[in-house]
Each structure stands twice: as C-alpha cells, then as structure tokens.
Amino acid sequence: MSLGLLGEMAVLQNLADHIRACVENAAKAEQRAAETTDPNLKTDYIALAAQWAHLARSYEFAESLERFLLDSQKAKDALRPRPPEK
C-alpha cells in the first residue's frame, strides 16, 4: 500500500471518527432532553442535539467531497500516458 493511499485512508477515517462522535453526542443530548423535566434545559438539550447533528452532516459533506476529489485524481492519473519503459 502506498504512502499516499495510507494518508487518504487516514483522512477519511478521521472524518468517520468525527461523524460518529457527533452522532453519539447528538443522541446523548436528545436522551438528556427526554429525561429532564426543566423546560429550559429541555430546550437547550434539543438545540444542542440539533447542533451536533448539523456538525455531523457537515463532516459527512466534507467526507463525500474528499472521496470525490480522491476519485477524480485517480481517474485523472489513470488517463495520463505513462512514459515507455526501457
């Protein structure tokens, strides 16, 4: 496996880790909203859950963009003529 491919995989794994953490934090905030009886806290937890979910979607977009750019570069490299071997 090339160093470039390892680096690409590391970036995508890092994004996947961020997405997972955001989704987990959103779920925790939703759970806390469901458990609290204080209306102000409930509102805050619901807003916090929405913010975590929004951040997860932002990371998902970044991940899809990264994949698109990597795939585009691979396709471009595949079309590039190779120098003749000696």
N, C-alpha and C positions, 0 to 999 in steps of 0.2 A: 504494500500500500504506500502510495507516495505521500510526502510530507504535505503537499497541497491538499490532498484528499483528507488527510487526518485533520488539518486545520479547518476545512469546510465542515467536517463532521462535528468538530468541537464547537463551532459557532452554532450549528443547528441544535446540538444537544443542549447548549447553554440556553438558547431560546426556549426549547421544550421545557427545561427546568423552570424557567421564569414563568411560562404559561401555567404549568402545573401548580406552582406556588400561588399564583394569583387566583386560580380557580379554587384552591383549597382555602385561601383567606376569604374569598367571597362566600364560600359555603359556611365558614365559621361565623362570619358576620351575620349571615341570614339566620343561622341557628341561634345566635345571641339575640337577634331581633325577635325571634319566635319565643324565646324564653323570658324576656323581660316584660314586666308589667308597666314600667315607666314609659309613657308615650313619647317623651323627648328622647330617651335612649333608643327606643324602638325606631324612631325616625332617623336618628344618627346611624344606627346599625344598618338600616335599609340603604341609606345613602352611601355608607362605606362599602356595602356589598356591591352596589352599582358601580362604584369607582373601581373596585378590584376587577369586576367583570369587564369594564371598559379597558382597563390596562391589559387584561388577558387578551382581548380582541386586538389591541394594538400590537402586542407581541406576536399574535398569530399572523397579522398582516405583515409584520417585519419578516417572519419566518417564510411566508409564501413568497415575498419579494426576494429574499435571499436565495431560495430554491430556484426561482425563475431566472435570476441573474447567473447562478452557477450553471444551470442547464443551458442557458443561452451561450455562455462562454464555452462550454463543452461542445455544443453544436458548431460554433464558430471555429473552434480548434480542429474539429473533425473535417471541416471543409477546406482548411488551409493545406495547400500542397506540401508534401514532405520532400526534403532535399533527397536526391538519389544517394543510395548507399554505395560506398566504394568497395 
